Amino acid sequence: MERLAHGPAAVGELARELPVSRPAVSQHLKVLKCAGLVRDHAAGTRRVYQLDPTGLEAMRAELDRFWTQALANYAAKFTEIEGEAS
């Protein structure tokens, strides 16, 4: 995903830049596509992938909700422990 943040790329381009095989890159991209984080289009015989801003925003929103709740839980527990210590 870091590479795709710099712009669209074909599977072959990505495989040349990574220490994994082309089939492995394709499998990873398939998972990212199913998760809605990347999208692809045909360019001749190649598949070109790019980040999907909609999916990334949804992931960001979910992480924001998660961390907001986690921090609220931490604060509540800290307050509870602090109250017990008094």
PDB file of N, CA, C and O in Angstrom:
ATOM      1  N   MET A   1       0.817  -1.177   0.000  1.00  0.00           N
ATOM      2  CA  MET A   1       0.000   0.000   0.000  1.00  0.00           C
ATOM      3  C   MET A   1       0.867   1.249   0.000  1.00  0.00           C
ATOM      4  O   MET A   1       0.508   2.264  -0.597  1.00  0.00           O
ATOM      5  N   GLU A   2       1.998   1.170   0.665  1.00  0.00           N
ATOM      6  CA  GLU A   2       2.882   2.342   0.699  1.00  0.00           C
ATOM      7  C   GLU A   2       3.304   2.726  -0.715  1.00  0.00           C
ATOM      8  O   GLU A   2       3.324   3.906  -1.064  1.00  0.00           O
ATOM      9  N   ARG A   3       3.636   1.738  -1.515  1.00  0.00           N
ATOM     10  CA  ARG A   3       4.038   2.018  -2.904  1.00  0.00           C
ATOM     11  C   ARG A   3       2.894   2.633  -3.684  1.00  0.00           C
ATOM     12  O   ARG A   3       3.108   3.572  -4.451  1.00  0.00           O
ATOM     13  N   LEU A   4       1.679   2.125  -3.506  1.00  0.00           N
ATOM     14  CA  LEU A   4       0.529   2.646  -4.240  1.00  0.00           C
ATOM     15  C   LEU A   4       0.152   4.058  -3.792  1.00  0.00           C
ATOM     16  O   LEU A   4      -0.555   4.762  -4.512  1.00  0.00           O
ATOM     17  N   ALA A   5       0.607   4.474  -2.627  1.00  0.00           N
ATOM     18  CA  ALA A   5       0.370   5.850  -2.187  1.00  0.00           C
ATOM     19  C   ALA A   5       1.087   6.837  -3.103  1.00  0.00           C
ATOM     20  O   ALA A   5       0.724   8.012  -3.162  1.00  0.00           O
ATOM     21  N   HIS A   6       2.102   6.360  -3.815  1.00  0.00           N
ATOM     22  CA  HIS A   6       2.850   7.212  -4.748  1.00  0.00           C
ATOM     23  C   HIS A   6       2.248   7.208  -6.139  1.00  0.00           C
ATOM     24  O   HIS A   6       2.700   7.946  -7.014  1.00  0.00           O
ATOM     25  N   GLY A   7       1.231   6.384  -6.353  1.00  0.00           N
ATOM     26  CA  GLY A   7       0.567   6.333  -7.648  1.00  0.00           C
ATOM     27  C   GLY A   7       0.270   4.917  -8.084  1.00  0.00           C
ATOM     28  O   GLY A   7       0.801   3.961  -7.519  1.00  0.00           O
ATOM     29  N   PRO A   8      -0.587   4.779  -9.096  1.00  0.00           N
ATOM     30  CA  PRO A   8      -0.972   3.454  -9.594  1.00  0.00           C
ATOM     31  C   PRO A   8       0.230   2.664 -10.103  1.00  0.00           C
ATOM     32  O   PRO A   8       1.231   3.231 -10.539  1.00  0.00           O
ATOM     33  N   ALA A   9       0.103   1.338 -10.036  1.00  0.00           N
ATOM     34  CA  ALA A   9       1.178   0.471 -10.526  1.00  0.00           C
ATOM     35  C   ALA A   9       0.598  -0.874 -10.935  1.00  0.00           C
ATOM     36  O   ALA A   9      -0.392  -1.343 -10.374  1.00  0.00           O
ATOM     37  N   ALA A  10       1.233  -1.477 -11.918  1.00  0.00           N
ATOM     38  CA  ALA A  10       0.856  -2.816 -12.366  1.00  0.00           C
ATOM     39  C   ALA A  10       1.487  -3.852 -11.436  1.00  0.00           C
ATOM     40  O   ALA A  10       2.456  -3.564 -10.734  1.00  0.00           O
ATOM     41  N   VAL A  11       0.930  -5.045 -11.443  1.00  0.00           N
ATOM     42  CA  VAL A  11       1.425  -6.127 -10.590  1.00  0.00           C
ATOM     43  C   VAL A  11       2.913  -6.366 -10.828  1.00  0.00           C
ATOM     44  O   VAL A  11       3.679  -6.509  -9.875  1.00  0.00           O
ATOM     45  N   GLY A  12       3.323  -6.409 -12.090  1.00  0.00           N
ATOM     46  CA  GLY A  12       4.729  -6.647 -12.407  1.00  0.00           C
ATOM     47  C   GLY A  12       5.648  -5.589 -11.833  1.00  0.00           C
ATOM     48  O   GLY A  12       6.725  -5.906 -11.328  1.00  0.00           O
ATOM     49  N   GLU A  13       5.230  -4.328 -11.906  1.00  0.00           N
ATOM     50  CA  GLU A  13       6.032  -3.238 -11.331  1.00  0.00           C
ATOM     51  C   GLU A  13       6.188  -3.434  -9.829  1.00  0.00           C
ATOM     52  O   GLU A  13       7.285  -3.310  -9.284  1.00  0.00           O
ATOM     53  N   LEU A  14       5.085  -3.739  -9.174  1.00  0.00           N
ATOM     54  CA  LEU A  14       5.126  -3.936  -7.725  1.00  0.00           C
ATOM     55  C   LEU A  14       6.013  -5.118  -7.358  1.00  0.00           C
ATOM     56  O   LEU A  14       6.785  -5.037  -6.403  1.00  0.00           O
ATOM     57  N   ALA A  15       5.912  -6.213  -8.105  1.00  0.00           N
ATOM     58  CA  ALA A  15       6.712  -7.408  -7.820  1.00  0.00           C
ATOM     59  C   ALA A  15       8.205  -7.126  -7.967  1.00  0.00           C
ATOM     60  O   ALA A  15       9.015  -7.645  -7.199  1.00  0.00           O
ATOM     61  N   ARG A  16       8.567  -6.309  -8.946  1.00  0.00           N
ATOM     62  CA  ARG A  16       9.993  -5.980  -9.131  1.00  0.00           C
ATOM     63  C   ARG A  16      10.541  -5.177  -7.957  1.00  0.00           C
ATOM     64  O   ARG A  16      11.735  -5.239  -7.666  1.00  0.00           O
ATOM     65  N   GLU A  17       9.681  -4.431  -7.289  1.00  0.00           N
ATOM     66  CA  GLU A  17      10.116  -3.569  -6.192  1.00  0.00           C
ATOM     67  C   GLU A  17      10.056  -4.257  -4.826  1.00  0.00           C
ATOM     68  O   GLU A  17      10.506  -3.697  -3.826  1.00  0.00           O
ATOM     69  N   LEU A  18       9.503  -5.462  -4.786  1.00  0.00           N
ATOM     70  CA  LEU A  18       9.316  -6.151  -3.507  1.00  0.00           C
ATOM     71  C   LEU A  18      10.062  -7.487  -3.487  1.00  0.00           C
ATOM     72  O   LEU A  18      10.306  -8.081  -4.537  1.00  0.00           O
ATOM     73  N   PRO A  19      10.421  -7.953  -2.295  1.00  0.00           N
ATOM     74  CA  PRO A  19      11.147  -9.225  -2.190  1.00  0.00           C
ATOM     75  C   PRO A  19      10.221 -10.443  -2.158  1.00  0.00           C
ATOM     76  O   PRO A  19      10.495 -11.418  -1.457  1.00  0.00           O
ATOM     77  N   VAL A  20       9.122 -10.384  -2.920  1.00  0.00           N
ATOM     78  CA  VAL A  20       8.189 -11.512  -2.998  1.00  0.00           C
ATOM     79  C   VAL A  20       7.860 -11.775  -4.461  1.00  0.00           C
ATOM     80  O   VAL A  20       8.107 -10.934  -5.325  1.00  0.00           O
ATOM     81  N   SER A  21       7.307 -12.935  -4.728  1.00  0.00           N
ATOM     82  CA  SER A  21       7.001 -13.315  -6.104  1.00  0.00           C
ATOM     83  C   SER A  21       5.798 -12.546  -6.650  1.00  0.00           C
ATOM     84  O   SER A  21       4.999 -11.982  -5.903  1.00  0.00           O
ATOM     85  N   ARG A  22       5.702 -12.546  -7.962  1.00  0.00           N
ATOM     86  CA  ARG A  22       4.564 -11.899  -8.622  1.00  0.00           C
ATOM     87  C   ARG A  22       3.235 -12.523  -8.186  1.00  0.00           C
ATOM     88  O   ARG A  22       2.287 -11.788  -7.912  1.00  0.00           O
ATOM     89  N   PRO A  23       3.135 -13.879  -8.114  1.00  0.00           N
ATOM     90  CA  PRO A  23       1.880 -14.468  -7.625  1.00  0.00           C
ATOM     91  C   PRO A  23       1.534 -14.033  -6.195  1.00  0.00           C
ATOM     92  O   PRO A  23       0.364 -13.838  -5.866  1.00  0.00           O
ATOM     93  N   ALA A  24       2.553 -13.885  -5.357  1.00  0.00           N
ATOM     94  CA  ALA A  24       2.308 -13.436  -3.980  1.00  0.00           C
ATOM     95  C   ALA A  24       1.768 -12.009  -3.973  1.00  0.00           C
ATOM     96  O   ALA A  24       0.857 -11.690  -3.211  1.00  0.00           O
ATOM     97  N   VAL A  25       2.332 -11.154  -4.823  1.00  0.00           N
ATOM     98  CA  VAL A  25       1.848  -9.773  -4.932  1.00  0.00           C
ATOM     99  C   VAL A  25       0.396  -9.782  -5.394  1.00  0.00           C
ATOM    100  O   VAL A  25      -0.435  -9.051  -4.856  1.00  0.00           O
ATOM    101  N   SER A  26       0.094 -10.602  -6.385  1.00  0.00           N
ATOM    102  CA  SER A  26      -1.282 -10.699  -6.887  1.00  0.00           C
ATOM    103  C   SER A  26      -2.242 -11.134  -5.790  1.00  0.00           C
ATOM    104  O   SER A  26      -3.346 -10.601  -5.682  1.00  0.00           O
ATOM    105  N   GLN A  27      -1.827 -12.097  -4.978  1.00  0.00           N
ATOM    106  CA  GLN A  27      -2.686 -12.565  -3.885  1.00  0.00           C
ATOM    107  C   GLN A  27      -2.924 -11.462  -2.854  1.00  0.00           C
ATOM    108  O   GLN A  27      -4.043 -11.284  -2.374  1.00  0.00           O
ATOM    109  N   HIS A  28      -1.870 -10.730  -2.521  1.00  0.00           N
ATOM    110  CA  HIS A  28      -2.016  -9.626  -1.563  1.00  0.00           C
ATOM    111  C   HIS A  28      -2.948  -8.553  -2.118  1.00  0.00           C
ATOM    112  O   HIS A  28      -3.793  -8.022  -1.398  1.00  0.00           O
ATOM    113  N   LEU A  29      -2.790  -8.241  -3.391  1.00  0.00           N
ATOM    114  CA  LEU A  29      -3.655  -7.236  -4.008  1.00  0.00           C
ATOM    115  C   LEU A  29      -5.108  -7.701  -4.036  1.00  0.00           C
ATOM    116  O   LEU A  29      -6.025  -6.895  -3.875  1.00  0.00           O
ATOM    117  N   LYS A  30      -5.314  -8.990  -4.240  1.00  0.00           N
ATOM    118  CA  LYS A  30      -6.675  -9.538  -4.236  1.00  0.00           C
ATOM    119  C   LYS A  30      -7.324  -9.329  -2.869  1.00  0.00           C
ATOM    120  O   LYS A  30      -8.490  -8.942  -2.783  1.00  0.00           O
ATOM    121  N   VAL A  31      -6.573  -9.583  -1.813  1.00  0.00           N
ATOM    122  CA  VAL A  31      -7.086  -9.392  -0.454  1.00  0.00           C
ATOM    123  C   VAL A  31      -7.395  -7.917  -0.209  1.00  0.00           C
ATOM    124  O   VAL A  31      -8.443  -7.580   0.341  1.00  0.00           O
ATOM    125  N   LEU A  32      -6.478  -7.041  -0.621  1.00  0.00           N
ATOM    126  CA  LEU A  32      -6.697  -5.601  -0.446  1.00  0.00           C
ATOM    127  C   LEU A  32      -7.902  -5.122  -1.243  1.00  0.00           C
ATOM    128  O   LEU A  32      -8.647  -4.252  -0.792  1.00  0.00           O
ATOM    129  N   LYS A  33      -8.089  -5.693  -2.430  1.00  0.00           N
ATOM    130  CA  LYS A  33      -9.243  -5.326  -3.259  1.00  0.00           C
ATOM    131  C   LYS A  33     -10.535  -5.790  -2.594  1.00  0.00           C
ATOM    132  O   LYS A  33     -11.510  -5.040  -2.544  1.00  0.00           O
ATOM    133  N   CYS A  34     -10.550  -7.008  -2.090  1.00  0.00           N
ATOM    134  CA  CYS A  34     -11.742  -7.526  -1.394  1.00  0.00           C
ATOM    135  C   CYS A  34     -12.066  -6.688  -0.156  1.00  0.00           C
ATOM    136  O   CYS A  34     -13.231  -6.556   0.220  1.00  0.00           O
ATOM    137  N   ALA A  35     -11.048  -6.131   0.465  1.00  0.00           N
ATOM    138  CA  ALA A  35     -11.242  -5.280   1.641  1.00  0.00           C
ATOM    139  C   ALA A  35     -11.653  -3.864   1.258  1.00  0.00           C
ATOM    140  O   ALA A  35     -11.985  -3.057   2.126  1.00  0.00           O
ATOM    141  N   GLY A  36     -11.631  -3.558  -0.044  1.00  0.00           N
ATOM    142  CA  GLY A  36     -12.017  -2.230  -0.503  1.00  0.00           C
ATOM    143  C   GLY A  36     -10.932  -1.181  -0.368  1.00  0.00           C
ATOM    144  O   GLY A  36     -11.212   0.016  -0.428  1.00  0.00           O
ATOM    145  N   LEU A  37      -9.685  -1.622  -0.186  1.00  0.00           N
ATOM    146  CA  LEU A  37      -8.589  -0.677   0.008  1.00  0.00           C
ATOM    147  C   LEU A  37      -7.884  -0.302  -1.285  1.00  0.00           C
ATOM    148  O   LEU A  37      -7.247   0.749  -1.361  1.00  0.00           O
ATOM    149  N   VAL A  38      -7.991  -1.153  -2.305  1.00  0.00           N
ATOM    150  CA  VAL A  38      -7.437  -0.837  -3.626  1.00  0.00           C
ATOM    151  C   VAL A  38      -8.477  -1.178  -4.685  1.00  0.00           C
ATOM    152  O   VAL A  38      -9.405  -1.951  -4.444  1.00  0.00           O
ATOM    153  N   ARG A  39      -8.304  -0.594  -5.841  1.00  0.00           N
ATOM    154  CA  ARG A  39      -9.142  -0.934  -6.998  1.00  0.00           C
ATOM    155  C   ARG A  39      -8.209  -1.124  -8.180  1.00  0.00           C
ATOM    156  O   ARG A  39      -7.058  -0.689  -8.153  1.00  0.00           O
ATOM    157  N   ASP A  40      -8.713  -1.775  -9.216  1.00  0.00           N
ATOM    158  CA  ASP A  40      -7.863  -2.031 -10.375  1.00  0.00           C
ATOM    159  C   ASP A  40      -8.624  -1.769 -11.658  1.00  0.00           C
ATOM    160  O   ASP A  40      -9.851  -1.677 -11.682  1.00  0.00           O
ATOM    161  N   HIS A  41      -7.844  -1.651 -12.724  1.00  0.00           N
ATOM    162  CA  HIS A  41      -8.429  -1.535 -14.060  1.00  0.00           C
ATOM    163  C   HIS A  41      -7.460  -2.166 -15.055  1.00  0.00           C
ATOM    164  O   HIS A  41      -6.262  -2.286 -14.800  1.00  0.00           O
ATOM    165  N   ALA A  42      -8.014  -2.561 -16.189  1.00  0.00           N
ATOM    166  CA  ALA A  42      -7.187  -3.174 -17.229  1.00  0.00           C
ATOM    167  C   ALA A  42      -6.487  -2.090 -18.027  1.00  0.00           C
ATOM    168  O   ALA A  42      -7.068  -1.055 -18.351  1.00  0.00           O
ATOM    169  N   ALA A  43      -5.234  -2.351 -18.332  1.00  0.00           N
ATOM    170  CA  ALA A  43      -4.444  -1.490 -19.217  1.00  0.00           C
ATOM    171  C   ALA A  43      -3.752  -2.438 -20.187  1.00  0.00           C
ATOM    172  O   ALA A  43      -2.622  -2.866 -19.954  1.00  0.00           O
ATOM    173  N   GLY A  44      -4.435  -2.756 -21.265  1.00  0.00           N
ATOM    174  CA  GLY A  44      -3.922  -3.775 -22.178  1.00  0.00           C
ATOM    175  C   GLY A  44      -4.017  -5.125 -21.505  1.00  0.00           C
ATOM    176  O   GLY A  44      -5.097  -5.546 -21.090  1.00  0.00           O
ATOM    177  N   THR A  45      -2.887  -5.804 -21.398  1.00  0.00           N
ATOM    178  CA  THR A  45      -2.870  -7.120 -20.749  1.00  0.00           C
ATOM    179  C   THR A  45      -2.514  -7.032 -19.260  1.00  0.00           C
ATOM    180  O   THR A  45      -2.451  -8.049 -18.570  1.00  0.00           O
ATOM    181  N   ARG A  46      -2.289  -5.838 -18.785  1.00  0.00           N
ATOM    182  CA  ARG A  46      -1.883  -5.647 -17.385  1.00  0.00           C
ATOM    183  C   ARG A  46      -3.065  -5.218 -16.523  1.00  0.00           C
ATOM    184  O   ARG A  46      -4.033  -4.641 -17.021  1.00  0.00           O
ATOM    185  N   ARG A  47      -2.977  -5.505 -15.233  1.00  0.00           N
ATOM    186  CA  ARG A  47      -3.921  -4.983 -14.248  1.00  0.00           C
ATOM    187  C   ARG A  47      -3.175  -3.908 -13.477  1.00  0.00           C
ATOM    188  O   ARG A  47      -2.116  -4.157 -12.901  1.00  0.00           O
ATOM    189  N   VAL A  48      -3.738  -2.724 -13.473  1.00  0.00           N
ATOM    190  CA  VAL A  48      -3.115  -1.607 -12.764  1.00  0.00           C
ATOM    191  C   VAL A  48      -3.924  -1.338 -11.498  1.00  0.00           C
ATOM    192  O   VAL A  48      -5.146  -1.200 -11.545  1.00  0.00           O
ATOM    193  N   TYR A  49      -3.233  -1.267 -10.386  1.00  0.00           N
ATOM    194  CA  TYR A  49      -3.872  -1.076  -9.086  1.00  0.00           C
ATOM    195  C   TYR A  49      -3.585   0.315  -8.555  1.00  0.00           C
ATOM    196  O   TYR A  49      -2.529   0.897  -8.807  1.00  0.00           O
ATOM    197  N   GLN A  50      -4.555   0.830  -7.813  1.00  0.00           N
ATOM    198  CA  GLN A  50      -4.380   2.107  -7.133  1.00  0.00           C
ATOM    199  C   GLN A  50      -5.158   2.058  -5.826  1.00  0.00           C
ATOM    200  O   GLN A  50      -6.064   1.242  -5.659  1.00  0.00           O
ATOM    201  N   LEU A  51      -4.795   2.937  -4.908  1.00  0.00           N
ATOM    202  CA  LEU A  51      -5.516   2.992  -3.646  1.00  0.00           C
ATOM    203  C   LEU A  51      -6.941   3.454  -3.897  1.00  0.00           C
ATOM    204  O   LEU A  51      -7.192   4.243  -4.807  1.00  0.00           O
ATOM    205  N   ASP A  52      -7.864   2.969  -3.101  1.00  0.00           N
ATOM    206  CA  ASP A  52      -9.266   3.381  -3.185  1.00  0.00           C
ATOM    207  C   ASP A  52      -9.545   4.325  -2.012  1.00  0.00           C
ATOM    208  O   ASP A  52      -9.659   3.875  -0.872  1.00  0.00           O
ATOM    209  N   PRO A  53      -9.656   5.631  -2.284  1.00  0.00           N
ATOM    210  CA  PRO A  53      -9.845   6.606  -1.201  1.00  0.00           C
ATOM    211  C   PRO A  53     -11.076   6.323  -0.338  1.00  0.00           C
ATOM    212  O   PRO A  53     -11.052   6.570   0.868  1.00  0.00           O
ATOM    213  N   THR A  54     -12.136   5.815  -0.935  1.00  0.00           N
ATOM    214  CA  THR A  54     -13.350   5.527  -0.172  1.00  0.00           C
ATOM    215  C   THR A  54     -13.089   4.437   0.863  1.00  0.00           C
ATOM    216  O   THR A  54     -13.488   4.566   2.020  1.00  0.00           O
ATOM    217  N   GLY A  55     -12.426   3.376   0.449  1.00  0.00           N
ATOM    218  CA  GLY A  55     -12.103   2.292   1.371  1.00  0.00           C
ATOM    219  C   GLY A  55     -11.124   2.717   2.450  1.00  0.00           C
ATOM    220  O   GLY A  55     -11.251   2.317   3.607  1.00  0.00           O
ATOM    221  N   LEU A  56     -10.149   3.529   2.069  1.00  0.00           N
ATOM    222  CA  LEU A  56      -9.175   4.005   3.051  1.00  0.00           C
ATOM    223  C   LEU A  56      -9.841   4.901   4.083  1.00  0.00           C
ATOM    224  O   LEU A  56      -9.520   4.830   5.269  1.00  0.00           O
ATOM    225  N   GLU A  57     -10.765   5.741   3.640  1.00  0.00           N
ATOM    226  CA  GLU A  57     -11.480   6.613   4.573  1.00  0.00           C
ATOM    227  C   GLU A  57     -12.336   5.787   5.526  1.00  0.00           C
ATOM    228  O   GLU A  57     -12.407   6.092   6.717  1.00  0.00           O
ATOM    229  N   ALA A  58     -12.982   4.752   5.016  1.00  0.00           N
ATOM    230  CA  ALA A  58     -13.784   3.879   5.880  1.00  0.00           C
ATOM    231  C   ALA A  58     -12.899   3.190   6.919  1.00  0.00           C
ATOM    232  O   ALA A  58     -13.284   3.070   8.082  1.00  0.00           O
ATOM    233  N   MET A  59     -11.712   2.736   6.500  1.00  0.00           N
ATOM    234  CA  MET A  59     -10.788   2.095   7.432  1.00  0.00           C
ATOM    235  C   MET A  59     -10.325   3.102   8.485  1.00  0.00           C
ATOM    236  O   MET A  59     -10.250   2.780   9.671  1.00  0.00           O
ATOM    237  N   ARG A  60     -10.020   4.306   8.048  1.00  0.00           N
ATOM    238  CA  ARG A  60      -9.582   5.351   8.971  1.00  0.00           C
ATOM    239  C   ARG A  60     -10.671   5.661   9.992  1.00  0.00           C
ATOM    240  O   ARG A  60     -10.387   5.800  11.182  1.00  0.00           O
ATOM    241  N   ALA A  61     -11.913   5.770   9.534  1.00  0.00           N
ATOM    242  CA  ALA A  61     -13.028   6.051  10.435  1.00  0.00           C
ATOM    243  C   ALA A  61     -13.198   4.924  11.454  1.00  0.00           C
ATOM    244  O   ALA A  61     -13.451   5.182  12.631  1.00  0.00           O
ATOM    245  N   GLU A  62     -13.062   3.688  11.008  1.00  0.00           N
ATOM    246  CA  GLU A  62     -13.184   2.545  11.921  1.00  0.00           C
ATOM    247  C   GLU A  62     -12.058   2.550  12.948  1.00  0.00           C
ATOM    248  O   GLU A  62     -12.294   2.283  14.126  1.00  0.00           O
ATOM    249  N   LEU A  63     -10.838   2.851  12.512  1.00  0.00           N
ATOM    250  CA  LEU A  63      -9.718   2.930  13.453  1.00  0.00           C
ATOM    251  C   LEU A  63      -9.915   4.074  14.438  1.00  0.00           C
ATOM    252  O   LEU A  63      -9.591   3.937  15.618  1.00  0.00           O
ATOM    253  N   ASP A  64     -10.444   5.205  13.965  1.00  0.00           N
ATOM    254  CA  ASP A  64     -10.738   6.325  14.866  1.00  0.00           C
ATOM    255  C   ASP A  64     -11.745   5.906  15.932  1.00  0.00           C
ATOM    256  O   ASP A  64     -11.563   6.216  17.109  1.00  0.00           O
ATOM    257  N   ARG A  65     -12.816   5.197  15.528  1.00  0.00           N
ATOM    258  CA  ARG A  65     -13.816   4.722  16.493  1.00  0.00           C
ATOM    259  C   ARG A  65     -13.180   3.752  17.493  1.00  0.00           C
ATOM    260  O   ARG A  65     -13.415   3.835  18.698  1.00  0.00           O
ATOM    261  N   PHE A  66     -12.373   2.838  16.966  1.00  0.00           N
ATOM    262  CA  PHE A  66     -11.722   1.860  17.833  1.00  0.00           C
ATOM    263  C   PHE A  66     -10.856   2.543  18.885  1.00  0.00           C
ATOM    264  O   PHE A  66     -10.982   2.259  20.076  1.00  0.00           O
ATOM    265  N   TRP A  67      -9.974   3.448  18.447  1.00  0.00           N
ATOM    266  CA  TRP A  67      -9.054   4.078  19.390  1.00  0.00           C
ATOM    267  C   TRP A  67      -9.762   5.036  20.338  1.00  0.00           C
ATOM    268  O   TRP A  67      -9.347   5.173  21.489  1.00  0.00           O
ATOM    269  N   THR A  68     -10.808   5.694  19.886  1.00  0.00           N
ATOM    270  CA  THR A  68     -11.584   6.556  20.776  1.00  0.00           C
ATOM    271  C   THR A  68     -12.184   5.727  21.901  1.00  0.00           C
ATOM    272  O   THR A  68     -12.123   6.118  23.066  1.00  0.00           O
ATOM    273  N   GLN A  69     -12.765   4.577  21.553  1.00  0.00           N
ATOM    274  CA  GLN A  69     -13.355   3.696  22.568  1.00  0.00           C
ATOM    275  C   GLN A  69     -12.278   3.095  23.464  1.00  0.00           C
ATOM    276  O   GLN A  69     -12.460   3.019  24.679  1.00  0.00           O
ATOM    277  N   ALA A  70     -11.163   2.668  22.882  1.00  0.00           N
ATOM    278  CA  ALA A  70     -10.082   2.078  23.676  1.00  0.00           C
ATOM    279  C   ALA A  70      -9.534   3.090  24.682  1.00  0.00           C
ATOM    280  O   ALA A  70      -9.275   2.742  25.834  1.00  0.00           O
ATOM    281  N   LEU A  71      -9.357   4.331  24.254  1.00  0.00           N
ATOM    282  CA  LEU A  71      -8.847   5.361  25.167  1.00  0.00           C
ATOM    283  C   LEU A  71      -9.869   5.705  26.242  1.00  0.00           C
ATOM    284  O   LEU A  71      -9.501   5.961  27.388  1.00  0.00           O
ATOM    285  N   ALA A  72     -11.149   5.713  25.882  1.00  0.00           N
ATOM    286  CA  ALA A  72     -12.198   5.963  26.877  1.00  0.00           C
ATOM    287  C   ALA A  72     -12.216   4.843  27.911  1.00  0.00           C
ATOM    288  O   ALA A  72     -12.355   5.105  29.105  1.00  0.00           O
ATOM    289  N   ASN A  73     -12.078   3.599  27.463  1.00  0.00           N
ATOM    290  CA  ASN A  73     -12.026   2.458  28.387  1.00  0.00           C
ATOM    291  C   ASN A  73     -10.815   2.554  29.307  1.00  0.00           C
ATOM    292  O   ASN A  73     -10.908   2.273  30.502  1.00  0.00           O
ATOM    293  N   TYR A  74      -9.679   2.952  28.742  1.00  0.00           N
ATOM    294  CA  TYR A  74      -8.460   3.103  29.536  1.00  0.00           C
ATOM    295  C   TYR A  74      -8.650   4.192  30.587  1.00  0.00           C
ATOM    296  O   TYR A  74      -8.287   4.010  31.749  1.00  0.00           O
ATOM    297  N   ALA A  75      -9.218   5.322  30.177  1.00  0.00           N
ATOM    298  CA  ALA A  75      -9.439   6.427  31.111  1.00  0.00           C
ATOM    299  C   ALA A  75     -10.395   6.010  32.230  1.00  0.00           C
ATOM    300  O   ALA A  75     -10.176   6.348  33.393  1.00  0.00           O
ATOM    301  N   ALA A  76     -11.449   5.278  31.881  1.00  0.00           N
ATOM    302  CA  ALA A  76     -12.403   4.825  32.895  1.00  0.00           C
ATOM    303  C   ALA A  76     -11.732   3.874  33.883  1.00  0.00           C
ATOM    304  O   ALA A  76     -11.952   3.978  35.090  1.00  0.00           O
ATOM    305  N   LYS A  77     -10.928   2.963  33.386  1.00  0.00           N
ATOM    306  CA  LYS A  77     -10.231   2.007  34.258  1.00  0.00           C
ATOM    307  C   LYS A  77      -9.224   2.729  35.142  1.00  0.00           C
ATOM    308  O   LYS A  77      -9.095   2.416  36.326  1.00  0.00           O
ATOM    309  N   PHE A  78      -8.517   3.685  34.575  1.00  0.00           N
ATOM    310  CA  PHE A  78      -7.540   4.458  35.343  1.00  0.00           C
ATOM    311  C   PHE A  78      -8.247   5.210  36.468  1.00  0.00           C
ATOM    312  O   PHE A  78      -7.772   5.229  37.603  1.00  0.00           O
ATOM    313  N   THR A  79      -9.380   5.826  36.150  1.00  0.00           N
ATOM    314  CA  THR A  79     -10.151   6.564  37.148  1.00  0.00           C
ATOM    315  C   THR A  79     -10.647   5.618  38.240  1.00  0.00           C
ATOM    316  O   THR A  79     -10.629   5.962  39.422  1.00  0.00           O
ATOM    317  N   GLU A  80     -11.086   4.433  37.841  1.00  0.00           N
ATOM    318  CA  GLU A  80     -11.556   3.428  38.804  1.00  0.00           C
ATOM    319  C   GLU A  80     -10.430   3.010  39.742  1.00  0.00           C
ATOM    320  O   GLU A  80     -10.619   2.961  40.957  1.00  0.00           O
ATOM    321  N   ILE A  81      -9.272   2.712  39.188  1.00  0.00           N
ATOM    322  CA  ILE A  81      -8.122   2.292  40.000  1.00  0.00           C
ATOM    323  C   ILE A  81      -7.657   3.426  40.896  1.00  0.00           C
ATOM    324  O   ILE A  81      -7.317   3.208  42.059  1.00  0.00           O
ATOM    325  N   GLU A  82      -7.644   4.624  40.361  1.00  0.00           N
ATOM    326  CA  GLU A  82      -7.227   5.795  41.131  1.00  0.00           C
ATOM    327  C   GLU A  82      -8.182   6.014  42.307  1.00  0.00           C
ATOM    328  O   GLU A  82      -7.752   6.365  43.406  1.00  0.00           O
ATOM    329  N   GLY A  83      -9.487   5.803  42.067  1.00  0.00           N
ATOM    330  CA  GLY A  83     -10.482   5.948  43.134  1.00  0.00           C
ATOM    331  C   GLY A  83     -10.312   4.898  44.218  1.00  0.00           C
ATOM    332  O   GLY A  83     -10.504   5.190  45.399  1.00  0.00           O
ATOM    333  N   GLU A  84      -9.954   3.682  43.832  1.00  0.00           N
ATOM    334  CA  GLU A  84      -9.736   2.606  44.801  1.00  0.00           C
ATOM    335  C   GLU A  84      -8.502   2.866  45.653  1.00  0.00           C
ATOM    336  O   GLU A  84      -8.444   2.458  46.813  1.00  0.00           O
ATOM    337  N   ALA A  85      -7.519   3.541  45.078  1.00  0.00           N
ATOM    338  CA  ALA A  85      -6.273   3.803  45.787  1.00  0.00           C
ATOM    339  C   ALA A  85      -6.435   4.923  46.813  1.00  0.00           C
ATOM    340  O   ALA A  85      -5.628   5.045  47.735  1.00  0.00           O
ATOM    341  N   SER A  86      -7.466   5.731  46.655  1.00  0.00           N
ATOM    342  CA  SER A  86      -7.665   6.864  47.577  1.00  0.00           C
ATOM    343  C   SER A  86      -8.239   6.436  48.901  1.00  0.00           C
ATOM    344  O   SER A  86      -8.461   7.272  49.776  1.00  0.00           O
TER     345      SER A  86
END
